[in-house]
């Protein structure tokens, strides 16, 4: 079970089956970051692969990853563009603000950020 409500609401929940997700990170019972076992395994595989590309991505992110993510999220026929960014809600907020200021006609279009 997870809570998308405000953190203050979560703090009064005492069930051990509840995970605080409003900050976008898992925490253990001591409030420390908890890394998913699947993430640890992926990191191990990357470090153990001598052919893995450990170079920084371009400023717009990994183009192949972005295109696959768009197809996965919106379907192969969707007319979409995307960039990859650090952060989460902060990056989405900056992107939305940019579009609202500089994309002609944006005010009457629906824009999705994920």
Secondary structure as UniProt FT lines:
FT   STRAND          2..3
FT   HELIX           7..11
FT   TURN            16..17
FT   STRAND          19..20
FT   TURN            22..23
FT   TURN            29..30
FT   HELIX           37..48
FT   TURN            50..51
FT   TURN            59..60
FT   HELIX           63..74
FT   TURN            76..77
FT   HELIX           89..102
FT   TURN            104..105
FT   HELIX           106..108
//
